[in-house]
């Protein structure tokens, strides 16, 4: 993801020298040389998925990685970015958090007729169970509460969300609601006071699944955040996806979409079957209760396939001509001269698990 879709300028940049204030990170230290920093073009190492400018001497980690395990049935891109660039002293860094898909547990509960009682934070079919979150809520609950919970100490958002207009074009046209922008925040890392910024683009799809186009930002010690911010913002805004990788990812997305649609249809079929079975079970319980209070049994003739309600006895027989014989015991004999013409009926118990 980038802030603009124009990639021509970046393709021409391999080494850039930018003049920055004194005491900036990565500055030249040779006598007589004006303070500045070198930026070089970095290409993502695993899939050549993206390229961007990074300060010379800064360390990179991660890149475009597989989306997750096989049961992640909704990740249509099949790949996920997890990337960080860190200053030589390890104190300042910028990068991207992975993309995930979310579902509102209340919506899941309603659509399942109350059968699925899911809690916030659970995972089902590759989706995290969270209600739709705006940018500030997303940073608070997902970034601070999940991604960076073991890294940022006492994180606190400063001020309100800033709507960055360069992010708006990246909101999907088919989104039913969205939020985009950034928040500034402060925290400590290993007792060092830090200041940072998190960008996020959130969107919802008809209240069923919601996700982020991207979550990215930077963090630096408070003692030098103004100098570091300038460099890291330049690098972040130089991020571009490789058009060839986009074509491959789009083709993979179409294939995965077919699988996703198939899985969703199967899930709906199972939900409908559960609903039918639940309704039938209630009906069967009521039917058995009715037979008890009215003193009846329900019989089934395996030969003719007909069912018949008769007076309550333990055993029932028929000659197939509308005549029935009932008794409480069975000694394998019948008191008829034509006993071979009679057959035993099956007594139905709708509460029996084997009854269907």
C-alpha positions as CSV (number, residue, x, y, z in Angstrom):
1,X,0.0,0.0,0.0
2,X,1.2,3.5,-0.8
3,X,0.1,7.0,-0.2
4,X,-0.2,7.6,-4.0
5,X,-0.3,5.3,-7.0
6,X,2.5,7.0,-9.0
7,X,5.5,4.7,-8.9
8,X,7.7,6.2,-11.7
9,X,9.6,8.5,-9.4
10,X,10.6,5.8,-6.9
11,X,11.8,3.5,-9.6
12,X,14.5,6.1,-10.5
13,X,15.7,6.5,-6.9
14,X,18.5,4.2,-5.8
15,X,20.6,6.5,-3.7
16,X,19.3,9.8,-2.3
17,X,21.0,12.4,-0.1
18,X,18.7,14.6,2.0
19,X,19.8,17.6,4.1
20,X,18.4,17.4,7.6
21,X,19.0,19.3,10.9
22,X,22.1,18.6,13.0
23,X,22.0,15.7,15.4
24,X,19.7,13.8,13.0
25,X,20.0,10.0,13.1
26,X,22.3,8.5,10.6
27,X,23.9,11.9,9.8
28,X,27.3,12.2,8.1
29,X,30.1,12.8,10.6
30,X,33.0,13.7,8.2
31,X,34.5,17.1,8.9
32,X,33.3,19.8,6.5
33,X,30.4,17.7,5.3
34,X,26.9,19.2,5.9
35,X,24.7,17.2,8.1
36,X,22.5,14.8,6.2
37,X,21.2,11.2,5.7
38,X,21.5,8.7,2.9
39,X,18.3,6.9,1.7
40,X,18.6,3.8,-0.5
41,X,16.0,1.9,-2.4
42,X,15.0,-1.3,-0.5
43,X,13.3,-4.2,-2.3
44,X,11.3,-6.7,-0.2
45,X,13.4,-9.9,0.1
46,X,10.9,-12.7,0.1
47,X,8.5,-12.1,-2.8
48,X,9.8,-8.8,-4.2
49,X,6.3,-7.6,-3.2
50,X,7.2,-3.9,-2.4
51,X,10.0,-1.4,-2.5
52,X,10.7,1.8,-0.5
53,X,13.4,4.1,0.7
54,X,15.2,3.3,3.9
55,X,18.0,5.1,5.8
56,X,21.4,3.7,5.1
57,X,22.6,1.6,8.0
58,X,19.1,0.9,9.3
59,X,18.2,-2.8,9.8
60,X,15.1,-4.5,8.2
61,X,13.2,-7.4,9.5
62,X,10.3,-9.3,8.0
63,X,8.5,-8.5,4.7
64,X,5.6,-10.1,2.8
65,X,4.9,-13.4,4.7
66,X,2.3,-16.1,4.4
67,X,-1.1,-15.1,5.8
68,X,-1.3,-17.9,8.3
69,X,-2.5,-21.5,8.8
70,X,-4.7,-23.4,6.4
71,X,-7.9,-22.8,8.4
72,X,-7.7,-19.1,7.7
73,X,-10.5,-19.4,5.1
74,X,-11.2,-15.7,4.6
75,X,-7.7,-14.3,3.8
76,X,-8.1,-13.7,0.1
77,X,-4.7,-12.2,-0.5
78,X,-2.9,-15.3,0.9
79,X,0.0,-13.1,2.0
80,X,0.5,-10.6,4.8
81,X,3.0,-7.9,5.5
82,X,4.9,-7.8,8.8
83,X,7.8,-5.4,8.3
84,X,10.0,-3.2,10.5
85,X,13.0,-0.9,9.9
86,X,15.1,-0.1,13.0
87,X,17.7,2.6,13.6
88,X,21.4,1.5,14.2
89,X,21.0,2.1,17.9
90,X,17.8,0.1,18.0
91,X,15.7,2.9,19.6
92,X,13.7,4.3,16.6
93,X,11.7,2.2,14.2
94,X,8.9,2.3,11.6
95,X,7.0,-0.4,9.8
96,X,3.7,-2.3,9.1
97,X,1.6,-4.6,11.3
98,X,-0.1,-7.6,9.6
99,X,-3.6,-7.4,8.3
100,X,-6.4,-9.5,9.9
101,X,-10.1,-10.0,9.4
102,X,-12.7,-9.5,12.0
103,X,-16.3,-10.4,12.7
104,X,-18.7,-9.0,15.3
105,X,-19.6,-11.7,17.8
106,X,-23.1,-10.3,18.2
107,X,-23.7,-10.6,14.5
108,X,-22.5,-14.2,14.6
109,X,-24.8,-15.0,17.6
110,X,-27.8,-13.5,15.8
111,X,-27.2,-15.2,12.5
112,X,-26.8,-18.6,14.3
113,X,-30.0,-18.2,16.2
114,X,-28.1,-18.0,19.5
115,X,-26.2,-21.2,19.0
116,X,-22.8,-19.5,18.7
117,X,-22.0,-17.8,21.9
118,X,-18.7,-16.2,21.0
119,X,-16.5,-13.9,23.1
120,X,-14.5,-10.9,22.0
121,X,-11.0,-12.0,21.2
122,X,-11.9,-15.5,20.1
123,X,-10.9,-16.8,16.6
124,X,-13.3,-18.5,14.3
125,X,-12.7,-19.5,10.6
126,X,-9.7,-17.1,10.6
127,X,-11.6,-14.1,11.9
128,X,-11.0,-12.4,15.2
129,X,-14.2,-11.7,17.1
130,X,-14.4,-7.9,17.6
131,X,-17.1,-5.5,16.8
132,X,-16.3,-2.9,14.2
133,X,-13.7,-0.4,15.5
134,X,-12.8,3.1,14.3
135,X,-9.2,4.2,14.1
136,X,-8.8,5.3,17.7
137,X,-10.5,2.1,19.0
138,X,-8.5,-0.1,16.7
139,X,-5.2,1.4,17.9
140,X,-6.3,1.1,21.5
141,X,-7.7,-2.4,21.4
142,X,-5.7,-4.2,18.6
143,X,-2.4,-2.4,18.3
144,X,-1.9,-1.6,22.0
145,X,-3.9,-4.6,23.3
146,X,-2.7,-7.3,20.9
147,X,0.2,-6.4,18.5
148,X,2.4,-4.4,20.9
149,X,1.0,-5.6,24.3
150,X,4.4,-7.0,25.3
151,X,6.5,-4.1,23.8
152,X,4.8,-0.8,24.6
153,X,4.5,0.0,28.3
154,X,1.6,2.3,29.4
155,X,0.7,3.5,25.8
156,X,-1.6,6.5,25.7
157,X,-3.2,8.2,22.7
158,X,-2.6,11.9,22.5
159,X,-5.4,14.1,21.0
160,X,-7.9,13.0,18.4
161,X,-7.7,11.1,15.2
162,X,-6.2,13.2,12.3
163,X,-7.9,12.5,9.0
164,X,-5.1,12.2,6.5
165,X,-6.7,12.9,3.0
166,X,-4.0,10.9,1.2
167,X,-5.4,7.7,2.9
168,X,-9.0,8.1,1.6
169,X,-8.3,6.7,-1.9
170,X,-7.3,3.4,-0.3
171,X,-10.7,2.8,1.2
172,X,-12.4,0.1,-0.9
173,X,-15.3,1.4,-3.0
174,X,-17.5,-1.5,-1.8
175,X,-17.1,-0.7,1.9
176,X,-20.3,0.1,3.7
177,X,-18.5,2.1,6.4
178,X,-14.9,3.1,7.0
179,X,-12.5,5.2,9.0
180,X,-9.0,6.4,8.2
181,X,-6.3,8.6,9.7
182,X,-3.6,8.5,12.3
183,X,-3.2,9.0,16.0
184,X,-0.2,10.2,17.9
185,X,0.7,8.4,21.1
186,X,3.3,8.1,23.9
187,X,4.6,5.1,25.8
188,X,7.8,3.8,27.3
189,X,10.1,1.0,26.0
190,X,12.6,-0.4,28.4
191,X,12.2,2.8,30.5
192,X,12.8,5.1,27.5
193,X,10.0,7.7,27.0
194,X,8.8,7.3,23.4
195,X,6.6,9.3,21.0
196,X,5.0,7.7,17.9
197,X,2.3,7.7,15.3
198,X,0.0,4.9,14.0
199,X,-1.9,5.1,10.7
200,X,-4.8,2.8,10.0
201,X,-7.5,2.4,7.3
202,X,-10.5,0.4,8.5
203,X,-13.5,-0.7,6.5
204,X,-16.6,-2.8,6.9
205,X,-18.4,-5.1,4.5
206,X,-22.1,-5.0,5.1
207,X,-21.7,-5.7,8.8
208,X,-20.4,-9.3,8.2
209,X,-16.6,-9.0,7.9
210,X,-14.4,-6.0,8.5
211,X,-10.6,-5.5,8.1
212,X,-7.9,-2.9,7.5
213,X,-6.2,-1.9,4.3
214,X,-3.1,-1.2,6.3
215,X,-1.8,-0.5,9.8
216,X,1.6,1.2,10.0
217,X,3.5,3.9,11.8
218,X,6.7,4.9,13.6
219,X,8.1,5.3,17.1
220,X,11.1,7.3,18.4
221,X,12.6,8.5,21.7
222,X,11.0,11.7,22.9
223,X,14.5,13.3,23.0
224,X,14.8,13.2,19.2
225,X,11.4,12.4,17.8
226,X,11.2,15.6,15.6
227,X,14.4,14.7,13.7
228,X,13.4,11.0,13.4
229,X,9.9,11.7,12.4
230,X,11.0,13.6,9.3
231,X,13.1,10.7,8.0
232,X,10.6,8.0,8.9
233,X,7.7,9.8,7.3
234,X,9.7,10.2,4.1
235,X,10.4,6.5,4.0
236,X,6.8,5.4,4.9
237,X,5.4,7.7,2.1
238,X,7.8,6.1,-0.4
239,X,6.3,2.6,0.0
240,X,5.0,1.1,-3.2
241,X,3.7,-2.3,-4.1
242,X,5.4,-4.1,-7.0
243,X,2.9,-4.2,-9.9
244,X,4.0,-7.7,-10.9
245,X,3.4,-9.0,-7.4
246,X,0.0,-7.3,-7.3
247,X,-1.0,-9.3,-10.4
248,X,0.1,-12.6,-8.8
249,X,-1.7,-11.7,-5.6
250,X,-4.8,-10.8,-7.5
251,X,-4.8,-14.1,-9.3
252,X,-4.3,-16.0,-6.0
253,X,-7.1,-13.9,-4.5
254,X,-9.5,-15.0,-7.2
255,X,-8.7,-18.7,-6.5
256,X,-9.0,-18.3,-2.8
257,X,-12.3,-16.4,-3.2
258,X,-13.8,-19.5,-4.9
259,X,-12.7,-21.6,-1.9
260,X,-14.0,-19.0,0.5
261,X,-17.4,-18.9,-1.2
262,X,-17.6,-22.7,-1.1
263,X,-16.8,-22.7,2.6
264,X,-19.4,-20.0,3.3
265,X,-22.1,-22.0,1.4
266,X,-21.2,-25.1,3.4
267,X,-21.4,-23.1,6.7
268,X,-24.8,-21.8,5.7
269,X,-25.9,-25.4,4.9
270,X,-24.7,-26.6,8.3
271,X,-26.4,-23.7,10.0
272,X,-29.7,-24.4,8.2
273,X,-29.4,-28.1,9.1
274,X,-28.8,-27.3,12.8
275,X,-31.9,-25.0,12.8
276,X,-34.0,-27.7,11.1
277,X,-32.8,-30.3,13.6
278,X,-33.4,-28.0,16.5
279,X,-36.9,-27.3,15.4
280,X,-37.6,-31.0,14.7
281,X,-36.3,-32.0,18.2
282,X,-38.7,-29.6,19.9
283,X,-41.5,-31.0,17.8
284,X,-40.6,-34.6,18.6
285,X,-40.5,-33.8,22.3
286,X,-43.9,-32.3,22.2
287,X,-45.3,-35.2,20.1
288,X,-44.0,-37.8,22.6
289,X,-45.6,-35.8,25.5
290,X,-48.9,-35.7,23.6
291,X,-48.9,-39.5,23.1
292,X,-48.2,-40.0,26.8
293,X,-51.0,-37.8,28.1
294,X,-53.5,-39.2,25.5
295,X,-52.6,-42.8,26.1
296,X,-51.5,-43.6,22.6
297,X,-48.6,-45.2,20.7
298,X,-47.3,-44.3,17.2
299,X,-46.7,-47.4,15.0
300,X,-44.9,-47.9,11.8
301,X,-45.6,-50.7,9.3
302,X,-42.2,-51.6,7.5
303,X,-44.1,-53.4,4.7
304,X,-46.6,-50.7,3.7
305,X,-44.6,-47.7,5.1
306,X,-47.7,-46.4,6.9
307,X,-47.9,-44.9,10.4
308,X,-50.8,-45.4,12.8
309,X,-51.7,-44.1,16.2
310,X,-53.2,-46.9,18.4
311,X,-54.1,-47.3,22.1
312,X,-51.1,-47.5,24.4
313,X,-49.8,-51.1,24.5
314,X,-46.2,-52.5,24.4
315,X,-46.7,-54.5,21.2
316,X,-48.9,-54.1,18.1
317,X,-49.6,-56.3,15.0
318,X,-51.6,-55.9,11.8
319,X,-52.8,-58.2,9.0
320,X,-52.5,-55.3,6.5
321,X,-56.3,-55.2,6.0
322,X,-57.1,-52.6,8.6
323,X,-57.1,-55.0,11.6
324,X,-54.9,-54.6,14.6
325,X,-54.0,-56.7,17.6
326,X,-52.5,-55.1,20.8
327,X,-51.0,-56.6,23.9
328,X,-48.4,-55.8,26.6
329,X,-46.3,-59.0,26.3
330,X,-44.7,-60.9,23.4
331,X,-44.4,-64.7,23.5
332,X,-43.8,-65.0,19.7
333,X,-47.2,-66.5,19.2
334,X,-50.5,-65.0,18.0
335,X,-54.0,-66.4,18.9
336,X,-55.1,-66.6,15.2
337,X,-55.6,-69.5,12.8
338,X,-54.0,-67.3,10.1
339,X,-51.2,-66.1,12.3
340,X,-48.7,-66.1,9.4
341,X,-50.7,-63.3,7.8
342,X,-50.0,-61.0,10.7
343,X,-46.9,-58.9,11.1
344,X,-45.5,-56.9,13.9
345,X,-45.5,-53.1,13.8
346,X,-42.6,-51.0,15.0
347,X,-43.4,-48.6,17.9
348,X,-41.9,-45.1,17.3
349,X,-40.1,-43.2,20.0
350,X,-39.3,-39.8,18.6
351,X,-36.9,-39.1,21.5
352,X,-34.7,-42.0,20.5
353,X,-31.4,-40.7,19.1
354,X,-31.6,-43.4,16.4
355,X,-35.1,-42.4,15.3
356,X,-35.2,-40.7,11.9
